[in-house]
Amino acid sequence: MHPAPVRPRALRAARLSIALAVAACDDPRAEAPGAAASAIAPQAAASAAPAPSAAETPAAAPPKREMPPRPVPLGSSGPIQPSAPPEQQMMAIQYTLAMVSPQPTDPLVDKGYLEAIVPKLAAAARTADKGKTPPDPVKAAKGNRKIEVNMGKGCTERTPANLLAQRAGSSLKEAYDAGILVVSCRDDRWECHQATRDPSDVLCHAAPRR
């Protein structure tokens, strides 16, 4: 049998379809199959990515502690002499009061630590004293935020930290963690205030015992 003749109208339609397909392949603007979907996918993934949680957000730095002017630069203990100008002596008083003033970020007082360290410091003071040690030489003051060590002679800017670390088996950091903000020594001439927050923050001034 002979094949059925192709009708002219059907032949023209087939040629037109082939021409359109070739033109689409030659057009540089034509996108490959799935290209549009590939371009959309990263955008969808980005929009679907979860936002950083609150736990991943960096914690804000604690507020800087505001202190009144220091009569001498930090790192220098003075001492502030009795002959110092009244303005400098007033600065020393205000600064030492600020040293022992608690801030919201400071630890609460650990009474167990306080009760344990007082007798140890009393024994340490009697051993280190170069004079006659007063009775009951150690006491808590300023709402238990300060430990005062009374001595006959030998109070220097290093004495409070040395008494804690070398003779009482503690440290400035342990004292601070227990809510103690200042450890001081006082003899017949000087009183030295040692901040537990910062080992370099020591200030001495004249405080003769009457």
C-alpha positions in Angstrom: 0.0 0.0 0.0 1.2 3.5 -0.7 1.4 6.0 2.2 -1.4 8.5 2.5 -0.5 11.8 1.0 0.4 14.6 3.5 -2.1 17.4 3.3 -0.6 20.8 2.6 -2.2 22.4 5.7 -0.8 19.8 8.1 2.7 20.2 6.4 2.7 23.9 6.9 1.7 23.5 10.6 4.5 21.1 11.2 7.1 23.4 9.6 5.9 26.3 11.7 6.3 24.3 14.9 9.9 23.3 14.0 10.8 26.9 13.2 9.5 28.2 16.5 11.4 25.5 18.4 14.7 26.4 16.6 14.1 30.1 17.3 13.6 29.4 21.0 16.9 27.5 21.1 18.8 30.3 19.4 17.3 33.1 21.7 19.9 33.9 24.4 17.2 35.3 26.6 15.5 31.9 26.8 16.0 30.2 30.1 16.9 26.6 30.5 14.2 24.4 31.9 14.0 24.7 35.7 16.2 27.9 35.7 13.5 30.0 37.1 12.8 27.4 39.8 16.5 27.3 40.7 16.7 31.1 41.0 13.7 31.1 43.3 14.8 28.3 45.5 17.7 30.1 47.2 15.5 33.1 47.9 12.8 30.8 49.4 15.5 29.1 51.5 16.8 32.4 52.7 13.3 33.6 53.7 12.6 30.3 55.4 15.9 30.4 57.5 15.1 30.8 61.2 16.0 34.1 62.8 18.8 34.1 65.4 17.3 33.1 68.8 17.7 35.2 71.9 20.2 32.7 73.3 22.5 33.4 70.2 22.4 37.2 70.7 25.6 38.4 72.4 25.0 39.4 76.0 25.2 43.1 76.7 28.3 44.2 78.7 27.7 45.0 82.3 27.4 48.7 83.0 30.6 50.4 83.9 30.9 51.2 87.6 30.8 54.9 88.2 33.3 56.1 90.9 34.0 59.6 92.2 37.3 61.2 91.4 40.3 59.5 92.9 42.8 61.6 94.8 45.7 59.7 93.2 45.8 57.7 90.0 44.7 54.1 90.0 47.6 51.9 90.9 49.0 54.4 93.4 47.9 53.9 97.0 49.0 57.4 98.2 49.1 57.6 101.1 47.1 60.8 101.5 49.1 62.8 104.1 47.5 64.8 106.9 49.1 67.8 105.3 47.3 67.2 102.0 45.0 69.9 100.7 41.4 69.6 102.1 40.1 68.9 98.6 42.3 65.9 98.3 41.4 64.6 101.7 37.7 65.0 100.9 38.2 63.1 97.6 39.8 60.3 99.6 36.8 60.1 102.0 34.3 60.0 99.1 36.3 57.5 97.2 36.7 55.0 100.1 33.0 55.3 100.8 32.2 54.5 97.1 34.6 51.5 97.3 32.4 49.8 99.9 29.0 50.8 98.3 27.4 47.7 96.7 26.2 47.8 93.1 23.3 45.7 91.7 25.8 43.4 90.0 27.8 42.6 93.2 27.3 39.3 94.9 25.2 39.0 98.1 27.1 38.6 101.4 28.0 35.0 102.2 27.7 34.9 106.0 29.3 31.5 106.1 32.4 32.8 104.5 32.4 35.9 106.7 32.1 33.8 109.9 34.9 31.6 108.8 37.3 34.3 107.6 37.1 36.7 110.6 38.9 34.4 113.1 41.5 33.4 110.5 42.3 37.1 109.8 42.4 37.8 113.5 45.1 35.1 113.9 46.9 36.4 110.8 46.9 40.0 112.2 48.4 38.9 115.5 51.2 37.0 113.6 51.9 39.9 111.2 51.6 42.8 113.6 54.8 44.7 114.4 53.2 46.3 117.4 50.6 45.5 120.1 47.5 44.0 118.5 44.2 45.4 119.9 41.7 43.0 121.4 39.3 41.5 118.8 41.3 43.0 115.9 38.9 42.0 113.1 35.3 43.0 112.6 32.8 43.3 109.8 31.5 46.8 109.0 29.4 48.7 106.4 26.6 46.1 106.3 29.2 43.2 106.2 30.6 44.6 103.0 33.9 45.6 104.6 36.3 43.7 106.8 38.4 45.9 109.1 41.7 44.6 110.5 43.1 46.6 113.4 46.8 46.4 114.1 49.4 48.0 116.5 51.9 48.7 113.7 52.6 47.6 110.2 49.6 48.5 108.1 50.7 49.1 104.4 49.0 49.0 101.0 50.0 45.3 100.7 48.8 44.2 104.1 45.1 43.4 103.4 45.8 41.2 100.4 48.7 39.5 102.1 46.7 38.7 105.2 44.0 37.1 103.1 46.3 35.2 100.7 49.4 34.3 102.7 48.0 33.9 106.2 44.2 33.2 106.0 44.1 30.8 103.0 41.8 33.0 101.0 42.1 35.6 98.2 40.6 38.9 97.1 38.5 37.0 94.5 37.0 34.7 97.1 36.2 37.6 99.3 34.5 39.4 96.4 32.6 36.3 95.4 31.4 36.2 99.1 30.1 39.8 98.8 33.0 41.4 100.6 33.9 44.6 98.7 36.8 46.0 100.8 39.3 44.6 103.2 41.2 47.2 105.2 44.0 47.4 107.8 44.5 50.2 110.3 47.4 50.9 112.7 48.6 53.8 114.8 49.2 55.9 111.6 47.4 54.7 108.5 44.3 53.0 107.2 44.6 51.2 103.8 41.5 50.2 101.9 41.9 47.3 99.5 39.1 46.8 97.0 38.3 43.2 96.2 36.9 44.0 92.8 40.3 45.2 91.5 43.7 44.3 93.2 45.2 47.5 91.9 42.6 49.6 93.7 44.2 50.4 97.1 44.0 53.8 98.8 45.7 54.7 102.1 45.2 57.8 104.2 46.2 59.1 107.6 43.9 57.7 110.4 45.7 57.8 113.7 44.0 55.8 116.4 42.9 58.0 119.3 
